[in-house]
Amino acid sequence: MKRFLMALPLLFIGTNAGASTTNYGYVTAFLQAGGVVMFYQDGDRSGAPSCQGADVPKRWAFDASTGAGHAMLSILLTAYAQHRTVKIVGTGACSVQGDTETVFLLATDGI
């Protein structure tokens, strides 16, 4: 039931053209520089936007200095610590880190 409730918002989102999504996958690494959090996830990804760097196809970024960013950081760290999978929906833009798609929504497999 928790998995369903966590994924429910994904059903009601209209994403931007060029935005990518992933299947559930594990967070493999992350780093924070200033307010920006970048992380890698090993799930299969739909087509990335043109701004996504070819050398970092599995990297994502978000601004952790916002309320939404705080929530995403909490989900990300909890999923990483508990070895849970996450699903990602992107914005279709690289507004936080120039060569990395910005995260719109981050959902877990039932935390």
C-alpha positions as CSV (number, residue, x, y, z in Angstrom):
1,M,0.0,0.0,0.0
2,K,2.8,2.4,0.8
3,R,4.4,1.8,-2.6
4,F,1.1,2.7,-4.2
5,L,0.7,5.9,-2.1
6,M,4.3,7.0,-2.9
7,A,3.8,6.4,-6.6
8,L,0.3,7.9,-6.8
9,P,1.5,11.5,-7.5
10,L,3.2,10.1,-10.7
11,L,-0.2,9.4,-12.1
12,F,-1.3,13.0,-12.0
13,I,1.8,14.7,-13.4
14,G,2.0,16.2,-16.8
15,T,5.8,16.4,-17.5
16,N,7.5,18.8,-19.9
17,A,8.4,17.7,-23.3
18,G,12.0,16.3,-23.2
19,A,11.7,15.4,-19.5
20,S,12.9,11.9,-18.7
21,T,11.9,9.4,-16.2
22,T,13.5,6.3,-14.7
23,N,12.4,2.9,-13.6
24,Y,13.0,2.2,-10.0
25,G,16.7,1.8,-9.3
26,Y,19.3,2.2,-6.6
27,V,21.1,5.5,-5.8
28,T,24.7,4.6,-6.4
29,A,26.5,7.8,-5.4
30,F,25.7,11.3,-4.4
31,L,27.5,14.6,-3.6
32,Q,26.5,18.0,-2.4
33,A,28.2,21.3,-3.5
34,G,26.7,24.4,-2.0
35,G,23.0,24.0,-2.2
36,V,23.1,21.6,-5.2
37,V,22.8,17.8,-4.7
38,M,23.8,15.6,-7.5
39,F,23.3,11.8,-7.5
40,Y,23.5,8.8,-9.7
41,Q,20.7,6.2,-10.1
42,D,21.0,2.9,-11.9
43,G,17.5,2.5,-13.2
44,D,16.7,2.5,-16.9
45,R,16.1,6.1,-18.1
46,S,13.9,7.3,-20.8
47,G,15.5,9.7,-23.3
48,A,17.4,12.5,-21.5
49,P,17.0,16.2,-22.5
50,S,19.6,17.6,-24.9
51,C,21.3,19.5,-22.0
52,Q,22.2,16.2,-20.3
53,G,26.0,15.6,-20.5
54,A,26.9,12.5,-22.5
55,D,29.5,11.5,-19.9
56,V,26.9,11.6,-17.0
57,P,23.8,9.9,-18.4
58,K,22.6,8.6,-15.0
59,R,23.2,11.8,-13.0
60,W,20.5,14.0,-11.6
61,A,20.5,17.2,-9.6
62,F,18.2,19.3,-7.4
63,D,18.4,22.4,-5.3
64,A,18.5,21.3,-1.6
65,S,18.1,24.9,-0.3
66,T,14.3,24.9,-0.9
67,G,11.6,23.1,1.0
68,A,11.0,20.7,-1.8
69,G,14.8,20.1,-2.0
70,H,14.9,19.3,1.7
71,A,12.2,16.7,1.3
72,M,14.0,15.2,-1.7
73,L,17.3,15.1,0.2
74,S,15.6,13.3,3.0
75,I,14.1,10.7,0.7
76,L,17.4,10.3,-1.1
77,L,19.4,9.8,2.0
78,T,16.9,7.4,3.6
79,A,16.6,5.3,0.4
80,Y,20.4,5.2,0.1
81,A,20.9,4.2,3.8
82,Q,18.1,1.5,3.6
83,H,19.1,0.3,0.2
84,R,15.7,1.1,-1.3
85,T,15.0,2.0,-4.9
86,V,13.9,5.3,-6.2
87,K,12.0,6.5,-9.2
88,I,12.7,9.9,-10.8
89,V,10.8,12.3,-12.9
90,G,12.8,15.1,-14.4
91,T,11.9,18.6,-15.5
92,G,13.4,18.4,-19.0
93,A,15.8,21.1,-18.2
94,C,19.3,21.4,-16.6
95,S,18.5,24.5,-14.5
96,V,20.4,23.6,-11.3
97,Q,23.5,22.0,-12.9
98,G,24.2,22.9,-16.5
99,D,24.9,19.3,-17.7
100,T,22.5,17.4,-15.4
101,E,18.7,17.2,-15.6
102,T,16.9,18.7,-12.6
103,V,14.7,16.4,-10.6
104,F,11.0,17.2,-10.5
105,L,9.8,14.3,-8.4
106,L,11.6,11.6,-6.5
107,A,9.6,8.6,-5.2
108,T,10.7,5.6,-3.2
109,D,9.7,1.9,-3.2
110,G,7.9,2.2,0.1
111,I,9.8,4.0,2.9
